[in-house]
Amino acid sequence: MNLNLTGANGSVEVSELIFGKEFNESLVHQVVTAYVNGGRQGSKAQKNRSAVSGGGAKPFRQKGTGRARAGTSRSPLWRSGGVTFAASPRDYSQKVNKKMYRAAMRCIFSELVRQDRLVIVDSLQMETPKTKQFIGKMKELDLTSALLITEDVEANLYLAARNVPHVDVRDVAAIDPVSLIGFDKVVVTASALSKINEVLA
């Protein structure tokens, strides 16, 4: 299949397998959820009764005080005691097969094409790292929220775009399912599109 270039006469040949795939909502949801969970720090921690300091000696004798019997002052019932079901550091990452991940990426790109959210341009090169020039280029393409994908890291483009809200710049190696679905438009250069076509084929 052919995808037309924006602002220029021409088109790019791409694979029907990648950009014409039927959308699989459950697969995309599973991969996106796994990706987000993999980024969780998982460092929440609390102390249980064995981790709290002190409490080695019986606080008072067993009988005769009129109080409920107690064997340690670090019981969860006591002030400064341990937590009953204490949270501990955990790993939230989920295993996703490469085949599933690539299939989900194909589904996302295909859906972007169907929803007219994929914009293909010849180049995104900036002569100077000026934010004002970059905003002008965004207005030319009628973009407010966009993910910009280039074949390699464009230093001037990255520097010009880093302070602009709702805009992110990635190279082909750094794209992920969450970034692809998080913006109104995805702008891809022709060279980056060819590389994506090779990687996901």
N, C-alpha and C positions, 0 to 999 in steps of 0.2 A: 504494500500500500504506500501511497505518497502523502506526505504532509507538507502543506504550503508554508513558505517563509513569510513572516510578517514584515511589511515595509519594503519588500523586494520581490522581484519577479524570479520565481524558481520554486523548487520543491526538493524534499529529501526523501529518499527511498528508505523505508523502514520495514521491519518484519511484521506480518499480520499476526504472528504468534504472540508478540510482545504488546503491540498497540491496538490489537483487535480482539483481545481475549474477553470472554464473558466474565462479568463481575461476580466474584465469590465472596459474599459479605462475611460469612462465618470464618473463612480462612484469613481475610484481611484483619478482622477483629482479633483473632487469635494471635497473629503476628505482631500487630500494633500493641496489644496488651503485654505480650512477652517483652517487646522492646522497651516499653515504658517501665515495666517491673525490673528489667535488668539495670536500669539507671537509678533505682532506689538505693539509698545508702545502707539502710537496714541496721543502723548503729544504736537503735533505741535499747536502753538497758536500765534495769532496776535491781535492787538488792533483795534477795530472799533472806530468810531467817538465818541461813548458814553464812551469808556473805556480810551481814551487819556485824560491826565490831562489838566486843563485849558480850555480856550475857552468859559467861561461863559458869558462874556460881548461882545456886538457887537463891532468888531474891529474899525469901523469908521462909520460916519453917512451915512444914506441911499443915500442921494442925494448931488450933488454939488462937489464931489471930482474928478469926471471924471473916477473913477475906477468902476469895476463891483461891484454890491451890494454884501455884505457878512454879514451873521448873526453870524458866529463863525470862529475863527482862527483854529479850529480843523477839518475843512472840508477835505475830501480826496483830494481836489484840492490844498490844501495848504501844504507848507513844514511843516513837523512835525505833519501833520494831521493824522487822522485815516485811516485805510485801508478800501477800499470800500466793498469788500467781504472777510472779515477777517476769517482766518482759526481758528477753535476752537478745543479743545481736543475732540476726538471721539473714540468710541469703534469699532474695526474692526472685532471682533469675530463673527463667523457664527455658527448657531445651526446645529449640526450633530447628528442624532439619533444614539443610541448605536448599533442598528441593522445594520445601514449603515456603521459605523466605523468598526465593526467586519467583515462585508462582504468585505470591502476594504482591510483589513489586510489579509484575506484569499486569495484574488486575488493576492496580492503582493507576498505572500509566494509561491503560486502556480506558479507564473511567474518566481520567483527565481529558483525554481526547474527545470522548462522547459528550462531556459537559462543556466543551470549548474553554477549558481552563489551562490548556497547554499552549504556550506561545513560543514559536520557534523563530529565532532571529539569526541573522548571518554572523553577527559579532556583538560582543558587549565590552569591547576594549575602551578604556578611558585614557586620554592623553595625559591627564594630570589627576592626582588624587583629590579632586575638589568636589565637595558635597553638593554645591550649587549646580555644577554641571550634571552631576548624577540625577538630581531632582528634575532637571530639565529633560533628561533622557527618559525618566519615568513618566513624565507628563506626555511626551511624544508617543509612548506606548500605551498611555491611558491606564497606568498601574498605580494602585495605592497599597495593596498587600501582595507581595510577590516573593517567591523563592527563585533566586538566580543561579543557574547551573552552568558552569563552564568546564571545558575539558581539563584544564589545569588551573591552579590558583592564580588569579589575576590580582597582583598587588595593588595597583591603582584603583581597581574596581572595589576591592575589599575595603581599602582605606576610605574611599568616597562614600561607601554605603553603610559603614559600621554604626554611624550615629543616626541613621534614618529609621524611624519606627516601622514595624511591620514589614521589614525587609531583611532577608538573609542571603548570603552568598556562599555557595558550596562548589567544590569540584565534584567530578563524577564519583570519585572514591568515597566521598563523605556524605552522600545522600542516604537517607533512611526513610522508612515508611511514615514515621511521625511528621518529619519535615515536609514530605510531599503532600500530606493531607491538611497541613496546618495553615496554608495560605490560600488566598482567593485564586491566585494565578501562579503557574510554574513556568518561568522563562528559561528556555534551553537554547544554547547556541547550536548551530548545525554540526559542528565538530563534536560537541559533547553528546548530541543525540546519536551520532554514528557510534560513538564509544559505548553508550548505554545499550545500543542495539547489539553490539558485539558481546558485552558482558552478560546480558540477560538472555541471549539467544540459546 
